């Protein structure tokens, strides 16, 4: 994936890799102080609702970039 393509979201895989999701869950469970750095990609990918649901359920602190 090119870093500065015009539509980076179009290059993302269409299927979710369940193994990666399982790895992320394990890492979050054992982390002492997780934090989420959210950027403009959340809005660009139209994943606002899913993102907000995730942070409400996990209660992981969030910081945002200037995007």
ABEGO torsion letter per residue (X at the ends): XBAABABAAAABBABBBAAAAAAAAAAAAABABBBBBBBAAAAAAGAAAAAAAAAAAAGBBBBBBAX
